[in-house]
């Protein structure tokens, strides 16, 4: 595990490149379409933001942001960490895997799948119908020059694909479904947020022995505070991490229980995750 995260080279290069070409596409709010950043202690700032997430891009809309999922310190190289979309307003589906790594995230975006990264679709056909509706939607108005926006957006896409050697992804919907399937193969315990607990093979040699917390797939009870705290004080990593994910997914927010989870994270050396878990609590 690690709490010493370095910014992925691609992200740093992308941020530098944005500054270089900003004057070339002045009609775009940002060249990439995102507000890029890197602060290992920033997980998004919402109660539903996973404690083991690190934000690298904000959309500026409804709090939606994109983050590296570190699996509580087990993804030491952020360039290889899964990328999640966190949508605080989408209750029940607020955190979803959207790319296996940041390179694929940008490849999806610059291949024209920004809407797919931003929204959840029940089927491929629903996504294709959405794309067709967007294409038919005339965005021209006295306040917005749609043709100029499209021209500058396409210019950025072409420049980015060449500059960063990104491979086009034609079928974005299938890519994301495959990325989620890969994630499911790595998960040893399912959690209500859909992310699950996925740890290194060095920690869990026999996945069948991995056990979630005692309230797995149940509503976490507020009137069992002492049992919760007692369990947390001796919980192994798998149990603790699954309880944290389920607590956030359910909106469970007993401050004493969260302090106990924070202290247990610290005992595992996860001070960064402990600090983020207690954000606003």
C-alpha positions in Angstrom: 0.0 0.0 0.0 1.1 3.6 -0.5 -0.1 7.1 0.4 2.7 8.7 -1.7 1.1 9.3 -5.0 2.8 11.0 -7.9 0.9 12.7 -10.8 0.8 10.4 -13.8 3.1 11.7 -16.6 0.2 11.8 -19.1 -1.9 14.0 -16.8 0.9 16.4 -16.2 1.7 16.6 -19.9 -2.0 17.1 -20.7 -2.2 20.0 -18.2 1.0 21.6 -19.7 -0.3 21.1 -23.2 -3.6 22.8 -22.4 -1.7 25.9 -21.5 0.2 25.8 -24.8 -2.8 25.6 -27.1 -5.4 27.6 -25.1 -4.9 30.5 -27.4 -5.5 28.3 -30.5 -9.0 27.4 -29.4 -10.3 30.5 -27.5 -14.0 29.5 -27.9 -13.5 26.5 -25.7 -13.7 27.0 -22.0 -10.8 24.5 -21.6 -9.1 22.7 -24.5 -9.8 19.2 -23.1 -13.3 20.1 -21.9 -12.3 19.4 -18.3 -10.8 21.3 -15.5 -7.7 19.2 -14.8 -6.0 19.1 -11.5 -4.0 16.9 -9.1 -4.1 16.9 -5.4 -3.8 13.5 -3.7 -5.8 14.7 -0.8 -8.8 15.8 -2.9 -11.4 13.0 -3.4 -14.1 15.3 -4.7 -15.4 16.8 -1.5 -18.8 15.1 -1.5 -20.1 12.7 1.1 -20.4 10.1 -1.6 -16.9 10.6 -3.0 -15.0 7.4 -2.3 -12.4 7.8 0.4 -9.8 6.1 -1.8 -10.4 8.3 -4.8 -8.2 11.1 -6.2 -9.9 13.7 -8.4 -8.1 14.6 -11.6 -10.9 16.2 -13.7 -14.0 18.2 -13.0 -16.8 18.9 -15.4 -18.2 22.0 -13.8 -21.6 20.4 -14.0 -23.6 19.1 -11.0 -20.5 18.2 -9.1 -19.6 15.4 -11.6 -15.9 14.6 -11.5 -13.5 11.9 -12.6 -11.1 10.2 -10.2 -8.4 7.6 -9.9 -9.6 4.7 -7.7 -6.6 3.6 -5.6 -8.3 0.6 -3.8 -7.1 2.0 -0.5 -3.5 2.3 -1.5 -3.1 -0.9 -3.5 -3.0 0.9 -6.8 0.4 2.5 -6.3 0.8 3.7 -10.0 -2.0 6.0 -10.8 -1.3 5.8 -14.5 -2.6 2.2 -14.2 -5.4 2.8 -11.7 -9.1 2.5 -12.7 -10.9 5.7 -13.5 -14.3 6.3 -12.0 -17.0 8.9 -12.7 -18.5 10.3 -9.5 -22.0 11.9 -9.9 -23.2 13.0 -6.4 -26.7 13.6 -7.8 -27.1 10.1 -9.2 -28.2 8.4 -6.0 -27.6 4.6 -6.2 -25.2 4.9 -9.1 -23.0 7.7 -8.0 -19.6 5.9 -8.6 -19.0 4.0 -11.8 -16.0 2.5 -13.6 -15.6 4.3 -16.9 -12.0 3.4 -18.0 -9.3 1.0 -17.0 -6.7 3.8 -16.9 -6.2 7.5 -17.6 -4.8 6.9 -21.1 -8.0 5.1 -22.1 -10.0 7.8 -20.5 -8.5 10.5 -22.7 -8.7 8.2 -25.7 -12.4 7.8 -25.1 -12.9 11.6 -24.7 -10.9 12.6 -27.8 -12.6 9.8 -29.8 -15.9 11.8 -29.3 -17.3 9.8 -26.4 -17.6 12.7 -23.9 -21.3 12.2 -23.5 -20.7 8.5 -22.7 -18.2 9.4 -20.1 -20.6 11.9 -18.6 -23.9 9.9 -18.6 -25.1 6.4 -17.8 -26.9 4.5 -20.6 -28.9 1.3 -20.1 -28.0 -0.1 -23.5 -25.8 0.6 -26.5 -28.9 1.4 -28.6 -30.0 4.0 -26.0 -26.5 5.6 -26.3 -26.6 5.6 -30.1 -30.1 7.2 -30.1 -28.8 9.8 -27.7 -25.9 10.6 -30.1 -28.2 10.9 -33.0 -30.5 13.3 -31.1 -27.5 15.4 -30.2 -26.4 15.6 -33.8 -29.9 16.7 -34.9 -30.1 19.3 -32.2 -29.4 22.7 -33.8 -27.2 24.5 -31.2 -26.9 27.8 -33.2 -28.2 30.9 -31.4 -27.3 34.5 -31.0 -25.4 33.5 -27.9 -23.6 30.3 -29.1 -21.7 29.6 -32.3 -22.1 25.9 -32.7 -20.1 25.6 -35.9 -17.1 27.4 -34.3 -17.3 25.3 -31.2 -17.4 22.1 -33.3 -14.4 23.3 -35.4 -12.3 24.1 -32.4 -13.3 20.9 -30.7 -12.3 18.8 -33.7 -9.0 20.7 -33.9 -8.2 19.8 -30.3 -9.1 16.1 -30.8 -6.8 15.8 -33.8 -4.0 17.6 -32.0 -4.4 15.5 -28.9 -4.5 12.1 -30.6 -1.3 12.9 -32.4 0.5 14.6 -29.6 -0.1 11.9 -27.0 -0.2 8.9 -29.4 -3.8 8.0 -28.3 -5.5 5.2 -30.1 -9.0 5.9 -31.3 -11.8 4.0 -29.6 -14.7 3.6 -32.1 -17.1 1.6 -29.9 -17.0 3.5 -26.6 -20.0 1.7 -25.1 -18.5 -1.7 -25.5 -15.1 -0.5 -24.2 -16.7 0.7 -20.9 -18.7 -2.5 -20.5 -15.5 -4.5 -21.0 -13.6 -2.3 -18.5 -16.4 -3.0 -15.9 -16.2 -6.7 -16.6 -12.4 -6.6 -16.0 -13.0 -4.8 -12.8 -15.6 -7.4 -11.7 -12.9 -10.1 -12.3 -10.6 -8.3 -9.8 -13.2 -7.7 -7.1 -13.1 -10.1 -4.2 -16.1 -8.6 -2.3 -19.1 -6.8 -3.9 -20.2 -3.5 -2.3 -23.4 -1.4 -2.8 -21.6 1.3 -4.7 -20.7 -1.2 -7.4 -17.0 -0.7 -7.0 -16.3 -3.6 -4.8 -13.1 -4.4 -2.8 -10.2 -5.3 -5.0 -6.8 -5.9 -3.4 -3.4 -7.2 -4.4 -2.9 -10.9 -4.6 -0.2 -10.6 -1.9 -2.8 -9.7 0.7 -5.5 -12.2 -0.2 -4.0 -15.4 -1.4 -7.3 -17.3 -1.2 -10.2 -15.1 -2.3 -12.7 -17.6 -0.9 -11.5 -16.7 2.6 -12.2 -13.0 2.1 -15.2 -12.0 4.2 -17.2 -8.7 4.1 -18.5 -7.0 7.2 -21.4 -8.6 9.1 -24.0 -6.2 7.7 -23.1 -7.0 4.1 -26.2 -6.6 1.8 -28.2 -5.4 4.8 -29.0 -1.9 6.0 -26.3 -0.7 8.4 -28.2 -0.2 11.7 -27.8 3.1 13.6 -28.9 1.4 16.8 -26.0 -1.1 16.7 -23.3 1.5 17.2 -21.3 -0.4 19.8 -21.3 -3.6 17.7 -20.2 -1.6 14.7 -17.4 0.1 16.6 -16.3 -3.2 18.2 -16.2 -4.9 14.8 -14.3 -2.0 13.2 -11.6 -2.0 16.0 -10.4 -5.5 14.9 -11.6 -5.6 11.3 -9.2 -6.9 8.6 -8.7 -4.7 5.6 -11.3 -6.5 3.4 -14.0 -6.2 6.0 -13.2 -2.5 6.8 -13.0 -1.4 3.2 -16.3 -3.1 2.4 -18.0 -1.5 5.4 -16.7 1.9 4.3 -18.0 1.5 0.8 -21.4 0.3 1.9 -21.6 3.1 4.5 -21.0 5.7 2.0 -23.4 4.1 -0.5 -26.2 3.9 2.1 -25.7 7.4 3.3 -25.0 6.0 6.8 -23.4 8.8 8.8 -23.0 8.1 12.4 -20.0 10.3 13.5 -18.8 7.9 16.2 -18.7 5.0 13.7 -16.9 7.1 11.1 -14.3 8.1 13.7 -13.8 4.4 14.5 -13.3 3.7 10.7 -10.9 6.6 10.5 -8.8 5.3 13.4 -8.7 1.8 11.8 -7.6 3.2 8.5 -4.8 5.1 10.3 -3.8 1.8 12.0 -3.2 0.4 8.5 -1.1 3.4 7.6 -3.9 4.9 5.4 -3.8 8.4 6.8 -4.6 10.1 3.5 -7.7 7.9 3.1 -8.7 8.5 6.7 -8.5 12.3 6.2 -10.7 12.1 3.1 -13.2 9.9 4.8 -13.7 12.5 7.5 -14.1 15.4 5.0 -17.2 17.4 6.1 -17.8 14.9 9.0 
